């Protein structure tokens, strides 16, 4: 079997439109939000905790359905055999690289052949690249898998472990991973209690941008490799409001985000 794993539905649909007919899996997880259990937590417990966290962030989604989806994803990669091949289609941003690290952590001891195609591109906008780039897919070695698995372990263990992870580890072979981990470290709270994304959102609002769409676009412009979706941006803004660092004011069909006290 040949299994293709994608970072989102847009990439999957573009692959289908390019003629892709093999087995496919969209990895629907955002490891940038919510608590991540430590590396020693058994898979079933990991899935349960993540389902709880995602339901907390998105209460409109059923907890049991989330859990079923997470287990489906994990079991899909756990059940591969030596006759199988896996193609991973990911981009350069932090969202993708952390997700990729989790998947390769699960695949570290797989008997299947694992191929990676990682480009600084929005796959959903370029269906022609799936045909063009597949022959260039990198067959990952055991050392490659261990690198990504160790990166995930550092992420899962938390701030102190991640800060001890060598900054340039694998940078020659996988520069996007090294950059993503460096950017991820900046999300931990600084002396002001804020991570880089929160700090940037505050600065954007103080600069005079107050609508959700313009704040979201400005936040993306602050990043070498934009990673934040609009729902994640909204949740960060709501978190800033809960801490009384900004105010959220409804206004007709739109919402305005203003500096606190204005």
N, C-alpha and C positions, 0 to 999 in steps of 0.2 A: 504494500500500500504506500502511496505517496500522500502525505498530509501537509497542507499549507496552513500556516498560522499567521493571522493578521492582527494589526493593532487597532482595528476598528471596522465598522460596517462599510464605511466609504471605500476603504482599501479593498475589502472583500468584493464589493460590487464592481469596482474597477477591474479587478482580476477576472471576475466572471465575464465582464464585457470584452476582455482581451482574449477570451477563449478558454479560460481555466475551467476544467471539468473534474479535477481530482477531489479527494476529500478535503474539507476545509473547516477551520475553526477560528472564530473571532474571539480574542481574549478580552473579555469584558471585565476589567478590573482597573481601579485607579489607586495605586499604592502610594500616591502622594497625599492622600487624605485618610484620616482615621488611624487608629492604633494598628501597628504591625506586630504580631506575636514574635517572640524570639525564635531563633533557628531550631532549637531543640523541641519545640512544640510539635506533637504528632499531627499529620495532615488533617485528620478529622477535626481536631481541636482548632487548628489554624483556620480551616474553612468556617467553622462555627463562629469564631471570634470575628472574622472578616465579614461574615454575613450580618452579624449584630452591628458592626461599625457602619457598614454601607446602609443598613436599614435606618440607623440613627441619622445619617446624613441625608437620606432620601426616604423619609417615612411613608411616602406614597407607594413605595415598592414593598411587596410582600416579603417578609423575612424568609419564609420557607422556599419561595421561588428563587430568591437570591442564593440561598444555600445550595439548592439543586443545581443552579447554573455553575457555581464555583466548583462543586464536586464533579460535574460533567467535564469541566475544563481540565482539572487535575487528573482525572481518570483517563482522559483521552491521551495524555502524554505518558502516563504510567503504564498503559497497556501496549506500548509499541514493542515490536519484535525485531530481530536481526534482519528480517526481510523488508523492513519498512524504511522509508526516508522521510525526513521532516524538512520543510523549507520555511524559514522564518523571515517575514517581510516587515522590516521596521525602519524607523527614521532616526534622526540624530538627536531629538529632544530628550530632556530629562524624563518626561512621562514614559516615553518608549523604552529608554535604556534601563530604567528601573524595572519595568514590566518584563523586558527581555531577560534581565538578570534572574528574576523569579522563575521564568520558564526554564532557563538553562540550569538553574539550581535543581529543578525537578528532573531535568534530562541528563544530569551529570553522569549517571551510571547506565543510561539507556543502551541497549544493543543496537538501536537504529542508527542510521547515518543522519547527522544533523548538518544542515546547510543554512548559512546566514546570508541574507542580502540586506545591507544596511546603507541607506543613502540619505543625504540631506535633501529630502524631497517630500512633498505631500502626495503619497501614493494614490489617493483617491482622485487626484487631478491629472494623473498621467498613466492611464491604462496601458499605453504602448510600452512602458518601461518593464512591465512584468515579463514580456517576451524577450525584450532586449537584455535584461539583467540576469535572467535565470542561468544562462551558461556561465556567468561570472560568479555564481554563488560560491561562497567560501565553505569548504568542508571543514567543520570545526574539529580540532584535535582534542584529546583528553585534557591537555594543558589549557586550551581555550575554554573548555567547559568549566574547568576548575576555577579559572580566573573570574568568570561571570558568577559562578556559584559563590565564590568567596566575597565578591562584591555584594551579592544579595545578603549573605550572612552578616556582613558589616552593617548594611542598612537595617536588617531585622533586629540586630542586637542594640542598636541605638547610637546616640551621639558620640559617646566616648570611643566605642569600637570603630565607628566610621572615621573619626578623626585620626585614628592610628593606622587606617588603611593607607598604604603608600600612594601619595598623590598622583604619581606618574605611572602607576602599575598598569601595564598593557597599553600605554599611550601610543606606542609605535604601531601596534597591530589594530588596536581598537580605540582610536582617538575620541570617538563620540562617547564611549563609556567613561573615560577619564574625565572629560569635560562635564558629563552629567553628574558624576559623583562630587566633583568640586562645586557644582551649582547646588546640588542637594544639600551639601554641608551648610550652605548659606541660608537655608530655610530654618535652621535652628535659631531660637531666640538669642538676640544679642543683649547688650547691657540695657537697652530700652524695652526689653521683653518682646521684641518683634523680630520676625524673620524677614528676609529680603523682600519677598513678595508683598507682605503686609506693609513694609516700609515704603515700597514703590507705590502702592495704591494710595497711601496717605499723601505722598508727594504729588501724585497726579491730581488728586482732589484739591489739594491746596494751590495747585497751579491754575485752577479755574475750570477743570473738566468735571462735570457733575452728573451727566447722564450715564446709565449703565453701558450702552454701546461704545461711547467715546472713551470711557475709562478702560473698558476691555481692550479696545484697539491700542490705546496708549501703553497698557501693560505689556502687550505683545511686542510693541516696538522697543521695549526696554531689554528684550532678550535676544541673544545671538540665535538661539534655537527656541522659538516660542513653544510653550508646552501647555499653557493653561486654557481650559475650555471655559465657556461663558458661565456654566453652572458653578464651577469651582471658583471663579472670580466672584460670583454673587455670594457664595458662602463665606469667602474671606471678608467681603465687605460687611456682611451681616455680623461676622465675628468682631470686626472693628467697631461696629455700632454697639454691640453688646458690652464692649469695654469702654464705651462712651468716648471713643476717639474720633468718631464721625457721627453725623445724624442722617437718618434716612427719612425723607419727606415724600409722601405720595403727592402726585400732581397730575390729575386727569388720567391719561392713558400711560403715563410714565412715572418713574421714580427718580428722585434726585438725591445724590449723596453729597453732603456738605460737611465742611470742617465743623467740629463740635463747637457749640456756642454761637453759631451764626443763625 
